Amino acid sequence: MSLLALLLLIGSEDIINCGDFSNQAQMNDCFLSDYQNTEKALQLQWMETSAIAKRIDAELMDGEKPTFHYLYESQKAWLLYRKQNCEWIRNTFKGSISSTNYALCMTDLTKARIAELVSFKFDPNSGEEI
């Protein structure tokens, strides 16, 4: 993961504990801000991981399938999954906390995706960086 992406992730958690606010509106705003920082980190990691896939594609032999296409399509599907899953949580658990639930869902899934994208930097057979 790029240093900036890592700093965005770490910084969003260490500066403010969103649960310390005294009212739900403040918590909602805080958790939304955390999600937005995590989304920025995802975008940075996406750029790094997609560059790796494109580099791999540039070295393909005849008959080998390009990897970027599959990475791109999986990212599109993941984005849709994240949105639908978190909308389900927001609409199932209603009330003033629904925005917080949505932001937490988006943040948690986004952090998991970042970790997954980071793992693509390593060959699963050898563990070596690609």
VEXDREN-2710 file (C-alpha; in Angstrom, 1 decimal):
% VEXDREN-2710
k/r/px/py/pz
1/MET/0.0/0.0/0.0
2/SER/1.3/3.4/-0.7
3/LEU/2.4/5.5/2.2
4/LEU/-0.3/8.1/1.6
5/ALA/-3.0/5.5/1.6
6/LEU/-1.7/4.0/4.8
7/LEU/-1.5/7.5/6.5
8/LEU/-5.1/8.2/5.5
9/LEU/-6.3/5.0/7.0
10/ILE/-4.3/5.3/10.2
11/GLY/-4.9/9.0/10.6
12/SER/-8.7/8.7/10.4
13/GLU/-8.8/6.4/13.4
14/ASP/-6.2/8.0/15.6
15/ILE/-7.3/11.6/15.6
16/ILE/-10.9/11.4/16.7
17/ASN/-13.0/8.7/18.3
18/CYS/-16.4/9.2/16.7
19/GLY/-18.2/7.4/19.6
20/ASP/-17.1/10.2/22.0
21/PHE/-19.5/12.7/20.5
22/SER/-22.6/13.5/22.6
23/ASN/-25.2/13.5/19.9
24/GLN/-26.0/11.3/16.9
25/ALA/-25.7/14.0/14.3
26/GLN/-22.1/14.7/15.3
27/MET/-21.3/10.9/15.3
28/ASN/-22.9/10.6/11.8
29/ASP/-20.7/13.4/10.5
30/CYS/-17.6/11.9/12.1
31/PHE/-18.2/8.4/10.8
32/LEU/-18.9/9.8/7.3
33/SER/-15.6/11.6/7.4
34/ASP/-13.8/8.4/8.4
35/TYR/-15.5/6.6/5.5
36/GLN/-14.4/9.4/3.1
37/ASN/-10.8/9.1/4.2
38/THR/-10.9/5.3/3.7
39/GLU/-12.4/5.8/0.3
40/LYS/-9.5/8.1/-0.6
41/ALA/-7.1/5.3/0.6
42/LEU/-9.0/2.8/-1.6
43/GLN/-8.6/5.0/-4.7
44/LEU/-4.9/5.3/-4.1
45/GLN/-4.5/1.6/-3.6
46/TRP/-6.6/0.9/-6.7
47/MET/-4.2/3.0/-8.8
48/GLU/-1.2/1.0/-7.4
49/THR/-2.8/-2.4/-7.9
50/SER/-4.2/-1.6/-11.4
51/ALA/-0.8/-0.4/-12.4
52/ILE/0.7/-3.8/-11.4
53/ALA/-2.0/-5.6/-13.4
54/LYS/-1.3/-3.4/-16.5
55/ARG/2.5/-4.1/-16.1
56/ILE/1.8/-7.8/-15.9
57/ASP/-0.4/-7.6/-19.1
58/ALA/2.4/-5.8/-20.9
59/GLU/4.6/-8.9/-20.4
60/LEU/2.0/-11.5/-21.5
61/MET/2.9/-14.3/-23.9
62/ASP/0.6/-15.1/-26.8
63/GLY/-2.6/-16.8/-25.7
64/GLU/-2.4/-15.6/-22.1
65/LYS/-5.4/-13.7/-20.8
66/PRO/-4.9/-10.1/-19.6
67/THR/-5.3/-9.6/-15.9
68/PHE/-6.4/-6.0/-15.8
69/HIS/-9.8/-6.8/-17.4
70/TYR/-10.6/-9.3/-14.6
71/LEU/-9.3/-6.9/-11.9
72/TYR/-11.4/-4.1/-13.3
73/GLU/-14.6/-6.2/-13.6
74/SER/-14.1/-7.6/-10.1
75/GLN/-13.7/-4.0/-8.8
76/LYS/-17.0/-2.9/-10.5
77/ALA/-18.8/-5.9/-9.0
78/TRP/-17.3/-5.3/-5.6
79/LEU/-18.4/-1.6/-5.6
80/LEU/-21.9/-2.7/-6.4
81/TYR/-21.9/-5.3/-3.7
82/ARG/-20.6/-2.8/-1.1
83/LYS/-23.2/-0.3/-2.0
84/GLN/-26.1/-2.7/-2.0
85/ASN/-24.9/-4.5/1.2
86/CYS/-24.5/-1.2/3.1
87/GLU/-27.9/0.1/1.8
88/TRP/-29.5/-3.0/3.2
89/ILE/-28.0/-2.3/6.6
90/ARG/-29.1/1.3/6.5
91/ASN/-32.6/0.4/5.5
92/THR/-32.9/-2.5/7.8
93/PHE/-31.7/-0.9/11.0
94/LYS/-33.5/2.5/10.8
95/GLY/-33.5/5.5/13.1
96/SER/-31.0/8.3/13.7
97/ILE/-28.2/5.8/13.8
98/SER/-28.8/4.5/10.3
99/SER/-26.3/6.9/8.8
100/THR/-23.7/5.8/11.2
101/ASN/-24.4/2.1/10.4
102/TYR/-24.1/2.9/6.7
103/ALA/-20.8/4.7/7.1
104/LEU/-19.4/2.0/9.4
105/CYS/-20.4/-0.7/6.8
106/MET/-18.8/1.3/4.0
107/THR/-15.6/1.9/6.0
108/ASP/-15.3/-1.7/7.1
109/LEU/-15.8/-3.2/3.7
110/THR/-13.5/-0.6/2.1
111/LYS/-10.7/-1.4/4.5
112/ALA/-11.1/-5.1/3.8
113/ARG/-11.0/-4.4/0.0
114/ILE/-7.8/-2.3/0.5
115/ALA/-6.2/-5.2/2.3
116/GLU/-7.2/-7.5/-0.5
117/LEU/-5.8/-5.2/-3.2
118/VAL/-2.6/-4.9/-1.3
119/SER/-2.3/-8.7/-1.2
120/PHE/-2.4/-8.8/-5.0
121/LYS/1.1/-7.3/-4.9
122/PHE/2.5/-10.7/-3.9
123/ASP/2.7/-13.9/-5.8
124/PRO/0.4/-16.4/-4.0
125/ASN/2.7/-19.3/-4.8
126/SER/6.1/-17.8/-3.7
127/GLY/5.0/-14.9/-1.5
128/GLU/7.4/-12.7/-3.5
129/GLU/6.4/-9.2/-4.5
130/ILE/5.3/-9.0/-8.1
END
